[in-house]
């Protein structure tokens, strides 16, 4: 493997862990980011000239540590600042190889979800500091200008530093204010990886696996929180279907046409176990409901048909809980499968009339196109397919929709 490829792999797999270790004592996320960026630059310069180190992560940690200490020496309060940094990092050296210490990325995520951090910045901050997303990429996901997102992230990091926020999983009484933001950030990372089913984007490669791993660690450390189990179950059910989402030629395959023999049964079983454990705690929530919906879809693997009655009821409960028009739109799709396309289309169109924003939502037009086509309303289906194609950014999905449109008589 080339030095550049090694650096890319370490960045993808270890960025958040290294940053959490470096920032855990100084609580200066921006300084730790700068030091780590310089360490990666040094690696790309040094490694091609000689052998790649046996432990690239440890090499980068040591290089970044030196950069932090050098930066501390340049400050006016150099002596005290340097002493604190050196002592703090020395305490963390053992964690580079320890296997029984808590994962400091979780502490970093809870720090990013601290009540002093603006709510609109928490998920974006976690995506950047834990998973290494660029401000530009986060801005695109949140439909903001990159400059505005960068300013928001800078302010949030300053809050962590100046407020002395601790990098640790909080005591249970503080969970309600912070746990949801952590779960949302993990799921945002997962969905970014999920939207790249073939792993073609280097920035997103491995994100889904990383998110699932973080959820497993969170389950192990934060006991008796059903929504943590619900999120893990949801992601496992979705990830189980990844091999079936594209055919051998990379073409999009809709859920109801997927080859269930390609679904990963061991992931489904793990997801079911997590969902049962969550249900036993009798505190339902959004992620548990979404996991239960995916569980109802998974019944097709052994019964030949999804449990549409359960899916309709679960989407109704989810929309009641969240007020989300997207949940109601998904309920309309389930109603169409259970009661027929005319019933589903009526629900979808009524919903779009009440929520004009759905007219800019690609899945609404894809659903409308499919239902109109099933009803033989070909002209309306063509219009809807055109709208859906215009709003799609997945080339495989675009090709699938175009094929369906061209098949209309």
C-alpha positions as CSV (number, residue, x, y, z in Angstrom):
1,X,0.0,0.0,0.0
2,X,1.4,3.4,-0.9
3,X,2.1,6.0,1.8
4,X,-0.7,8.2,0.4
5,X,-3.1,5.2,0.7
6,X,-1.9,4.4,4.2
7,X,-2.5,8.1,5.3
8,X,-5.9,8.0,3.7
9,X,-6.8,4.8,5.6
10,X,-5.5,6.1,8.9
11,X,-7.4,9.3,8.4
12,X,-10.6,7.5,7.7
13,X,-10.3,4.9,10.5
14,X,-8.5,6.9,13.2
15,X,-9.1,10.6,12.7
16,X,-11.8,10.9,15.4
17,X,-9.9,8.7,17.9
18,X,-6.7,10.7,17.5
19,X,-8.4,14.1,17.7
20,X,-10.3,12.9,20.8
21,X,-7.1,11.8,22.5
22,X,-5.3,15.0,21.7
23,X,-8.2,17.3,22.8
24,X,-9.2,15.3,25.8
25,X,-6.9,17.2,28.2
26,X,-6.4,20.6,26.5
27,X,-10.1,20.8,25.5
28,X,-9.0,22.9,22.6
29,X,-10.5,21.2,19.6
30,X,-9.3,23.7,17.1
31,X,-5.6,23.4,18.3
32,X,-5.9,19.6,18.2
33,X,-7.2,19.8,14.7
34,X,-4.4,22.0,13.6
35,X,-1.8,19.8,15.2
36,X,-3.3,16.7,13.6
37,X,-3.5,18.3,10.2
38,X,0.2,19.2,10.4
39,X,1.0,15.6,11.5
40,X,-0.8,14.2,8.4
41,X,1.1,16.7,6.2
42,X,4.3,15.6,7.8
43,X,3.4,12.0,7.2
44,X,2.7,12.6,3.5
45,X,6.2,14.3,3.3
46,X,8.2,11.8,5.3
47,X,6.6,8.4,4.5
48,X,7.3,8.4,0.7
49,X,11.1,8.9,1.5
50,X,11.3,5.9,3.8
51,X,9.4,3.0,5.2
52,X,5.9,3.5,6.4
53,X,5.9,3.1,10.2
54,X,4.6,-0.2,11.7
55,X,2.0,1.8,13.7
56,X,1.0,4.8,11.6
57,X,-1.6,5.9,14.2
58,X,1.0,6.0,16.9
59,X,3.4,7.9,14.6
60,X,0.7,10.5,13.8
61,X,-0.2,10.8,17.5
62,X,3.4,11.5,18.5
63,X,3.9,14.0,15.7
64,X,0.6,15.8,16.6
65,X,1.6,15.8,20.3
66,X,4.9,17.6,19.4
67,X,3.0,20.2,17.3
68,X,0.7,20.9,20.3
69,X,3.6,21.3,22.6
70,X,5.4,23.6,20.1
71,X,2.3,25.7,19.8
72,X,2.0,25.9,23.6
73,X,5.5,27.2,23.8
74,X,4.7,30.1,21.5
75,X,1.9,31.3,23.8
76,X,2.4,34.0,26.4
77,X,1.5,31.6,29.1
78,X,3.9,29.1,27.6
79,X,5.3,27.5,30.8
80,X,2.0,26.6,32.5
81,X,0.3,25.8,29.2
82,X,3.0,23.5,28.0
83,X,3.2,21.8,31.4
84,X,-0.6,21.1,31.3
85,X,-0.4,19.8,27.7
86,X,2.6,17.5,28.4
87,X,1.1,16.1,31.5
88,X,-2.3,15.5,29.9
89,X,-0.8,13.8,26.8
90,X,1.5,11.7,28.9
91,X,-1.6,10.4,30.7
92,X,-3.2,9.5,27.4
93,X,-0.1,7.7,25.9
94,X,-1.2,4.4,27.3
95,X,-4.6,4.6,25.7
96,X,-3.0,4.3,22.2
97,X,-2.6,0.5,22.9
98,X,-5.1,-0.1,25.7
99,X,-8.1,-2.2,24.9
100,X,-10.1,-1.8,28.1
101,X,-10.4,2.0,28.3
102,X,-13.6,3.9,27.2
103,X,-13.6,5.2,23.7
104,X,-12.8,9.0,24.0
105,X,-14.7,9.7,20.7
106,X,-17.9,9.2,22.7
107,X,-16.7,11.8,25.3
108,X,-15.9,14.1,22.4
109,X,-19.3,13.6,20.9
110,X,-21.0,14.4,24.3
111,X,-18.8,17.5,24.6
112,X,-20.0,18.6,21.2
113,X,-23.6,18.1,22.5
114,X,-23.0,20.2,25.6
115,X,-25.9,22.6,26.4
116,X,-23.6,25.6,25.9
117,X,-23.2,24.6,22.3
118,X,-25.8,26.1,20.0
119,X,-28.3,23.3,19.0
120,X,-28.0,24.1,15.3
121,X,-24.2,23.4,15.5
122,X,-24.1,20.2,17.5
123,X,-24.5,17.6,14.8
124,X,-22.3,19.5,12.3
125,X,-19.6,19.9,14.9
126,X,-19.7,16.1,15.7
127,X,-19.5,15.3,12.0
128,X,-16.4,17.4,11.6
129,X,-14.4,16.6,14.8
130,X,-15.3,13.0,15.2
131,X,-15.5,11.8,11.6
132,X,-13.4,14.4,9.8
133,X,-16.0,15.9,7.5
134,X,-15.0,19.1,5.8
135,X,-17.0,22.3,6.6
136,X,-17.8,22.5,2.8
137,X,-19.3,19.0,2.8
138,X,-21.3,19.6,6.0
139,X,-22.5,23.0,4.6
140,X,-23.8,21.2,1.5
141,X,-25.7,18.6,3.7
142,X,-27.3,21.4,5.8
143,X,-28.0,23.6,2.8
144,X,-25.8,26.5,4.1
145,X,-23.0,28.6,2.7
146,X,-19.6,27.1,3.5
147,X,-18.5,30.4,5.1
148,X,-21.5,30.4,7.4
149,X,-21.0,26.8,8.4
150,X,-17.3,27.5,9.1
151,X,-18.1,30.4,11.4
152,X,-20.7,28.3,13.2
153,X,-18.1,25.5,13.8
154,X,-15.4,28.0,14.9
155,X,-17.8,29.5,17.5
156,X,-18.7,26.0,18.8
157,X,-15.1,25.0,19.3
158,X,-14.4,28.2,21.1
159,X,-17.3,27.4,23.4
160,X,-15.8,24.0,24.3
161,X,-12.4,25.6,25.0
162,X,-13.5,28.6,26.9
163,X,-16.2,26.8,28.8
164,X,-13.9,24.0,30.0
165,X,-16.3,21.4,28.7
166,X,-15.3,17.9,29.9
167,X,-14.7,15.2,27.3
168,X,-16.7,12.4,29.0
169,X,-20.0,10.6,28.9
170,X,-22.2,12.6,31.2
171,X,-24.1,11.5,34.3
172,X,-27.6,10.1,33.6
173,X,-29.4,13.3,34.7
174,X,-27.6,15.2,31.8
175,X,-28.6,12.7,29.1
176,X,-31.9,14.2,28.0
177,X,-30.2,17.4,26.9
178,X,-27.3,15.7,25.1
179,X,-28.0,12.1,24.1
180,X,-30.4,12.9,21.3
181,X,-27.8,15.1,19.6
182,X,-25.2,12.3,19.8
183,X,-27.6,9.8,18.3
184,X,-28.6,12.2,15.6
185,X,-24.9,12.7,14.7
186,X,-24.2,9.0,14.6
187,X,-27.2,8.5,12.3
188,X,-26.2,11.4,10.1
189,X,-22.8,9.7,9.6
190,X,-24.5,6.4,8.8
191,X,-26.9,7.9,6.3
192,X,-23.9,9.7,4.6
193,X,-22.3,6.2,4.1
194,X,-25.6,4.6,3.2
195,X,-26.1,7.1,0.3
196,X,-22.9,5.7,-1.2
197,X,-23.9,2.0,-1.6
198,X,-20.9,0.9,-3.7
199,X,-18.3,2.7,-1.6
200,X,-17.2,4.8,-4.6
201,X,-16.7,8.1,-2.6
202,X,-13.4,8.0,-0.6
203,X,-14.8,10.5,1.9
204,X,-17.8,8.4,2.8
205,X,-16.1,4.9,2.5
206,X,-16.4,3.2,5.8
207,X,-18.7,5.8,7.4
208,X,-21.6,3.3,7.8
209,X,-19.4,0.8,9.5
210,X,-17.9,3.5,11.7
211,X,-21.4,4.7,12.8
212,X,-22.5,1.2,13.6
213,X,-19.3,0.6,15.6
214,X,-19.9,3.9,17.6
215,X,-23.4,2.8,18.3
216,X,-22.2,-0.5,19.7
217,X,-19.7,1.2,21.9
218,X,-22.5,3.6,23.1
219,X,-24.8,0.6,23.9
220,X,-22.0,-0.9,26.0
221,X,-21.3,2.3,27.9
222,X,-24.7,3.9,28.3
223,X,-26.9,1.2,29.8
224,X,-30.7,1.0,29.7
225,X,-31.3,3.7,27.1
226,X,-33.7,2.2,24.6
227,X,-33.2,4.8,21.9
228,X,-29.5,3.8,21.8
229,X,-30.5,0.2,21.2
230,X,-33.2,1.4,18.7
231,X,-30.6,3.3,16.6
232,X,-28.2,0.4,16.6
233,X,-31.1,-1.9,15.5
234,X,-32.2,0.6,12.7
235,X,-28.7,0.8,11.2
236,X,-28.1,-3.0,11.4
237,X,-31.4,-3.6,9.5
238,X,-30.5,-1.1,6.9
239,X,-26.9,-2.3,6.5
240,X,-28.0,-5.9,6.2
241,X,-29.6,-5.0,2.9
242,X,-26.6,-3.2,1.4
243,X,-25.5,-6.1,-0.8
244,X,-28.9,-6.2,-2.5
245,X,-29.3,-2.5,-3.2
246,X,-27.4,-2.7,-6.5
247,X,-27.3,-5.5,-9.0
248,X,-24.1,-7.0,-10.5
249,X,-23.9,-4.2,-13.0
250,X,-24.4,-1.4,-10.3
251,X,-28.0,-0.8,-11.2
252,X,-30.5,0.5,-8.5
253,X,-32.8,-2.2,-7.1
254,X,-35.9,-1.0,-5.1
255,X,-36.5,-2.6,-1.8
256,X,-39.5,-4.7,-2.9
257,X,-37.5,-6.2,-5.7
258,X,-34.3,-7.0,-3.8
259,X,-33.0,-10.5,-3.7
260,X,-33.5,-11.4,0.0
261,X,-30.9,-14.2,-0.2
262,X,-28.3,-11.4,-0.4
263,X,-29.5,-9.8,2.9
264,X,-27.1,-10.4,5.8
265,X,-29.0,-12.6,8.1
266,X,-26.5,-12.2,11.0
267,X,-27.0,-8.4,11.0
268,X,-30.8,-8.8,10.9
269,X,-30.6,-11.2,13.9
270,X,-28.4,-8.7,15.8
271,X,-30.8,-5.9,14.9
272,X,-33.8,-7.9,16.1
273,X,-32.0,-8.7,19.4
274,X,-31.3,-5.0,20.0
275,X,-34.9,-4.1,19.2
276,X,-36.3,-6.6,21.6
277,X,-33.9,-5.3,24.3
278,X,-35.2,-1.8,23.6
279,X,-38.8,-2.8,23.6
280,X,-38.4,-4.5,27.0
281,X,-37.5,-1.1,28.5
282,X,-41.0,0.2,27.5
283,X,-39.9,3.7,26.6
284,X,-40.7,4.0,22.8
285,X,-39.0,6.6,20.7
286,X,-38.2,7.7,17.2
287,X,-35.3,5.3,16.5
288,X,-37.1,2.3,18.0
289,X,-40.1,3.0,15.7
290,X,-37.9,3.3,12.7
291,X,-36.1,0.1,13.6
292,X,-39.5,-1.6,14.0
293,X,-40.5,-0.5,10.5
294,X,-37.3,-2.0,9.1
295,X,-37.9,-5.2,11.1
296,X,-41.4,-5.4,9.5
297,X,-39.8,-5.1,6.1
298,X,-37.3,-7.9,7.0
299,X,-40.1,-10.4,7.4
300,X,-40.0,-10.7,3.6
301,X,-36.8,-12.7,4.1
302,X,-38.7,-15.7,5.6
303,X,-42.4,-15.0,5.0
304,X,-42.1,-13.8,1.4
305,X,-44.0,-10.5,2.2
306,X,-43.4,-7.5,4.4
307,X,-45.8,-7.0,7.2
308,X,-47.7,-4.0,5.6
309,X,-50.3,-3.8,8.4
310,X,-47.5,-3.3,11.0
311,X,-45.6,-0.8,8.7
312,X,-48.7,1.4,8.2
313,X,-49.3,1.4,12.0
314,X,-45.7,2.1,12.8
315,X,-45.4,5.0,10.3
316,X,-48.6,6.5,11.8
317,X,-47.1,6.3,15.3
318,X,-43.8,7.8,14.0
319,X,-45.6,10.7,12.3
320,X,-47.6,11.3,15.5
321,X,-44.5,11.3,17.5
322,X,-42.4,13.5,15.2
323,X,-44.9,15.5,13.2
324,X,-42.8,14.7,10.2
325,X,-44.5,15.0,6.8
326,X,-41.8,12.5,5.5
327,X,-43.1,9.9,7.9
328,X,-46.6,10.5,6.7
329,X,-45.4,10.2,3.1
330,X,-43.8,6.9,3.9
331,X,-47.1,5.8,5.5
332,X,-48.8,6.7,2.2
333,X,-46.4,4.4,0.3
334,X,-47.2,1.6,2.8
335,X,-51.0,2.2,2.4
336,X,-50.5,1.9,-1.4
337,X,-48.9,-1.5,-0.9
338,X,-51.6,-2.7,1.6
339,X,-54.8,-1.1,0.2
340,X,-53.9,-0.4,-3.5
341,X,-52.3,2.5,-5.4
342,X,-55.4,4.7,-5.6
343,X,-55.6,4.9,-1.8
344,X,-51.9,5.6,-1.5
345,X,-52.0,8.3,-4.1
346,X,-54.9,10.1,-2.5
347,X,-53.1,10.2,0.8
348,X,-49.8,11.4,-0.8
349,X,-51.5,14.1,-2.8
350,X,-53.5,15.3,0.2
351,X,-50.3,15.4,2.2
352,X,-48.5,17.4,-0.5
353,X,-51.4,19.9,-0.6
354,X,-51.0,20.5,3.2
355,X,-47.2,20.5,3.1
356,X,-46.0,22.4,0.0
357,X,-42.4,21.7,0.8
358,X,-43.0,18.1,-0.3
359,X,-43.2,19.4,-3.8
360,X,-39.5,19.9,-3.7
361,X,-38.9,16.4,-2.1
362,X,-37.6,13.9,-4.6
363,X,-39.2,10.8,-3.0
364,X,-42.7,12.4,-3.2
365,X,-42.4,12.6,-7.0
366,X,-40.9,9.1,-7.3
367,X,-43.8,7.7,-5.3
368,X,-46.4,9.7,-7.3
369,X,-44.8,8.5,-10.6
370,X,-44.9,4.9,-9.5
371,X,-48.5,5.0,-8.3
372,X,-49.8,6.9,-11.3
373,X,-48.0,4.4,-13.6
374,X,-49.7,1.5,-11.6
375,X,-53.1,3.2,-12.2
376,X,-52.5,3.6,-15.9
377,X,-52.3,7.4,-15.7
378,X,-49.3,7.6,-17.9
379,X,-49.2,11.3,-18.7
380,X,-49.3,12.2,-15.0
381,X,-46.6,9.5,-14.4
382,X,-44.3,11.0,-17.0
383,X,-44.6,14.4,-15.4
384,X,-43.9,12.9,-12.0
385,X,-40.9,10.9,-13.3
386,X,-39.4,14.1,-14.8
387,X,-39.8,15.9,-11.5
388,X,-38.2,12.9,-9.6
389,X,-35.3,12.6,-12.1
390,X,-34.6,16.4,-11.9
391,X,-34.2,16.1,-8.1
392,X,-32.2,12.9,-7.9
393,X,-28.4,13.0,-7.5
394,X,-27.7,9.3,-7.5
395,X,-26.8,8.3,-11.0
396,X,-28.1,4.7,-10.5
397,X,-31.4,6.0,-9.2
398,X,-31.7,8.4,-12.2
399,X,-31.1,5.6,-14.6
400,X,-33.7,3.5,-12.9
401,X,-36.3,6.3,-13.0
402,X,-35.5,7.0,-16.6
403,X,-36.0,3.3,-17.5
404,X,-39.3,3.3,-15.7
405,X,-40.4,6.5,-17.5
406,X,-39.4,5.1,-20.9
407,X,-41.4,1.9,-20.3
408,X,-44.6,3.9,-20.1
409,X,-46.8,3.2,-23.1
